[in-house]
Amino acid sequence: MRWVLFFDGECGFCNQSVRQVHRFDRRGEVDFAPLQGELGKSLGLEKYAVKGGGTMVLMREGDGAMFYKSDAWVKLGMAMGGMWKILAMMLAVVPVGLRDWAYDGVARNRYRLAGVVGTCGLPDQALRNKMRA
């Protein structure tokens, strides 16, 4: 099953996260798209890129189901398999309110953690092939 991970294209932390997910996605199940891109806008997702919080969004292509915040991380880990699936299963038993509280804390501080991306650092060819507009 294919997945699309929507992320804040202006956030340095988010861009680094995309690179890491791409690196660990050995099965090649995940594509990437900025929330502010054409696909994100067409799905009404650009509102999730707000600097004071925001969230990544994970979309399952088979049925268009959307997952947000910590639920997106759980589904992403399941999709990547291996040790990530085990970690996702462990995370899934934590109450969603607690998971989302931790997620929101990171989201609120993500610009402080890694700054704003003024220009796009070109990813390697393999990652470029996984990017959608």
C-alpha positions in Angstrom: 0.0 0.0 0.0 1.3 3.5 -0.9 1.4 6.4 1.5 1.9 10.1 1.1 3.5 12.1 4.0 2.6 15.8 3.9 5.0 18.0 5.7 5.6 21.7 6.3 7.9 22.6 3.4 9.2 25.7 5.2 10.3 23.9 8.4 13.9 22.8 8.7 12.9 20.1 11.3 10.2 18.8 9.0 12.6 18.6 6.0 15.1 16.7 8.1 12.4 14.4 9.2 11.5 13.7 5.6 15.1 12.8 4.8 15.2 10.4 7.8 11.9 8.7 6.9 13.1 8.3 3.3 16.4 6.8 4.5 14.6 4.3 6.8 11.8 3.4 4.4 13.5 0.4 3.0 10.3 -0.9 1.4 9.7 2.3 -0.5 6.1 2.7 0.7 6.2 6.4 1.4 6.1 9.4 -1.0 6.4 13.0 0.2 4.6 16.3 -0.5 4.8 19.7 1.1 1.5 20.9 2.8 1.9 24.1 0.8 2.4 22.3 -2.5 -0.3 21.9 -5.2 -1.4 18.5 -4.0 -1.6 19.7 -0.4 -3.6 22.8 -1.4 -5.9 20.7 -3.6 -6.7 18.6 -0.5 -7.1 21.6 1.8 -4.1 20.6 3.9 -2.0 23.8 3.8 -3.8 25.0 6.9 -1.8 22.3 8.9 1.5 24.1 8.3 0.8 26.9 10.8 4.0 28.0 12.6 2.4 28.0 16.1 1.6 24.3 16.0 0.7 22.5 12.8 1.0 18.8 12.0 2.2 16.5 9.4 -0.5 14.6 7.6 -0.3 11.0 6.4 -2.6 9.8 3.6 -3.2 6.2 2.7 -3.7 6.2 -1.1 -5.8 3.1 -1.3 -8.8 4.8 0.3 -7.7 8.4 0.9 -7.8 8.0 4.7 -6.0 10.8 6.5 -4.0 10.5 9.8 -2.8 13.4 11.9 -0.3 14.1 14.7 0.8 11.0 16.6 -1.7 8.8 14.8 0.3 9.7 11.6 3.5 8.6 13.3 2.0 5.3 14.4 0.7 4.5 10.9 4.0 5.6 9.3 5.9 3.2 11.6 3.6 0.4 10.6 4.0 1.2 6.9 7.8 1.2 7.1 7.9 -2.2 8.9 10.8 -3.8 10.7 11.8 -2.1 14.0 9.7 0.9 13.1 6.6 -1.3 13.2 7.5 -2.6 16.6 8.1 0.9 17.9 4.8 2.0 16.4 3.0 -0.8 18.1 4.5 0.2 21.4 3.5 3.9 20.8 0.0 2.9 19.8 -0.7 1.6 23.4 0.0 5.1 24.8 -3.2 7.0 25.1 -3.7 9.3 22.1 -4.2 12.4 24.4 -0.7 11.9 25.9 0.9 11.1 22.5 -0.7 14.2 20.9 0.4 16.3 23.9 4.0 15.3 23.2 3.6 15.8 19.5 2.1 19.3 20.0 5.1 20.2 22.1 7.5 19.3 19.4 5.3 21.0 16.7 5.1 24.2 18.7 8.9 24.4 18.9 9.9 22.9 15.5 11.1 26.3 14.1 13.2 26.9 17.2 14.7 23.4 16.9 15.8 23.7 13.3 14.7 27.1 11.8 12.9 28.0 8.7 14.0 26.8 5.3 14.6 29.8 3.0 15.8 27.8 0.1 15.3 24.2 -0.7 18.3 22.1 -0.2 18.1 19.7 -3.1 17.6 16.1 -2.0 19.3 13.2 -3.6 17.8 11.8 -6.8 16.1 8.9 -4.9 14.2 11.3 -2.6 13.4 13.6 -5.5 11.7 10.7 -7.2 9.5 10.3 -4.1 8.4 13.9 -4.0 5.1 15.1 -5.3 4.1 18.7 -6.1 
